[in-house]
Amino acid sequence: MDFAAVITPPYVAKPLRLEPFRAMLLAPNRVGDPASARAFARPYRAVANRLLEWEADGRVTRSELPGLFLHEYTAGGLTIRGLVGALAMDRRADGLADRAIWPHEGIHPTQVDELATRMFEMGMNPAPILLVHEGPEDVRALLTEVATRPPHGEYLDRNEQKQRIWAITDPRQIDAINGSLAGGAALIADGHHRYAAYLQLQEAHPGTAWDRGLAMLVDQTDTPLFLGAIHRTINGVSLDQVCAAAVLAGGAVHPGDRDTALAELAPNTVVVTDSHAWAVLTPPHGSGLELVEWLQSGLIPVLEQQPTSVAFHHSAEDALGRATARTVAALLPAPDFAAVRDLVNRGGLLPEKATSFQPKPSLGVIMRSLRDEPSTPT
């Protein structure tokens, strides 16, 4: 992977604001169905007409009125509630205090270009980016009250996710929500490249519906997303080379057996193995670097032989299953949300694939078409 190609996207300025929109929704029996991906396949310019055909035969519906949408989904025993709206993106921040949206990873410009082209040709945002914040108490109370009402939609999708949706169309409630959100900020949990594509489209088409991008805002103090680790396999190098590089990067190496090493996985350690030998790596005390940053920016660059690739894995079992004499599995601890939040509040970024916020909602629950939106929200 070309780490040098990673750059920082621009920052959206306050106020943090979610505009109402008319939601497009896949029919419940289509959500989570792999066959539904055909609706978003090439040619992308045909997607809008394809969805109109699906709407004609009931495979897609639209909300009757523009609104914000409270979306609750349950997966793997975790229930998440988020507020879905069209995120205002037409202003750029001048400084840290003015930032409404905080990325915590860099982005690849080529991938952003591809996503922006695809979305523009589709004329839609097929899925919301996922944002997290520590929400204001009055917004939390309002959304809790909304969730006591009968939902506008409730079903179990093909991914075994339970979906519940409430439309918030009262202008007074929408104004109250945005009034409370205005001075706050949100962290991108998922969708850094789509966020950057939103910004690219906004800059190319100011004063249009592209001034906004579909987003889901989750209150981490109410129904928190699970923050998990993303493990690595470092291909084309040996365990001895990785351990030697750890020392060169100022760290300590503690060899051990499998059980001892796994027991020592902690917020300040990395466990490495080639499936036969095991070691625990500790970064230099007081380095101030997040563990994954030390691994990627401190250890990997000083390897005697550069890896042929670095792969990412959401489960330790997957990473360990790929370990060989020339592929080193590196197990990382789950990051702490407060530590990630504090890092970005100081203007810092973590390396790519440093965090995994779970669970994510199924594709197609709530979508946004830009073709029938006014340029200026009402």
Steps between C-alpha positions, in 0.01 A plus 500: 500500500625846413487676836657812348187555288283557810394861557275686744156603370368853561292575809135602497430807713240545769210516545447123501169471320283222355251615237173315432471297179267251333635155574516220247462157660550154358206269566563298819546173310769669288712641785802280561434298183823474293287515185401858590853610416393478135309824549829684556712324236649648184410697300460740790309752290223241471459461877239776537275353229559150634376611843197667340415163345545334838275766654231428241484134601533558874864406552577861603284749692541867592406687814189707451654816648854629547630439849774378723484130577571317823643165392539221754666174402590192702778264393694242699320598819593870470235766441607828340286809448608777267353817356511502119497824303667697222817635662576865416846508338519839329738671745866423578658538842777753562627344824460216748220663697295558184498138382163323493620169354817328616664235281738274690664339195656629180358424157627387157421767235455245220235313698325828580494595131344165410231529768416859406462406133282203591271701729467783248404259223251328731361831621467357847659414833438123522593478870565744785846557637511402867576775754531473878477769766417546866155643447329785684260382770200678349550333161544164672175554692313602185619195305421272794146636496475450122606137546201438730262563209396232252772491231423586138684185399606187688641176358773236509721528192685232302814563710303416817515865606186632665410841355272767648450845345319811621451812286542838673317753283391764754702815409508604867662173604747517210592857596539399865730212405718716278508779755648260754739334254631827355792557734607137520719277287493140382768241425488295180455136601462363148514664159815716488531465123129565440526808724788628287298420185209704642738793543636463148148499356401800712798700377422405139127577528448773765151628561340168401380190682868392507546755781375216720592136549312214663616427856392302805586655837533255792512612863791303648374566854154355423528202262876475444660329206751231595854615428709201398855439388617452143789254493779478242689239305839624382585303188847418369692533828598269786418522869870558578503799263189647663649460849829659391311795349303542824829549687626745236173693541565535873275220617551195720461136393386224739500149344258246645267216422155543346301510823739741672511734201123511452450562873728805474306671220419836661443866408878550471610173337498327161512120474689365197537144371597294197278218636799323659671763716334784692609836641348801675611844377483811716553848348743745664360636825374853464524500121160665478414286199189289476597135479387449142683817398822371657460170316433661164716814516774388738555126459411417140720770339814366676450136404813349346284397206185691413181291498341405172166611646314563824153348530226589748276261695198564721547175692807367680416151373523616139836670556644202689380261232716679242824499703792313340879512499478799261177656625489647850164547669481808724215506752402840636279594795167671449549879509325711760236743372609775739860466380393523135277799577776680690751436221281652230402789727871589501501488121666158473423210268538126542639284220258339259302204635574586863143462625195286432167639619236225500232406417425690180147518358399295198514669161175637364313574823517877439630659178491850355427602141628843402311519172172615655643729770495879487837671496420680824340298782159617614 
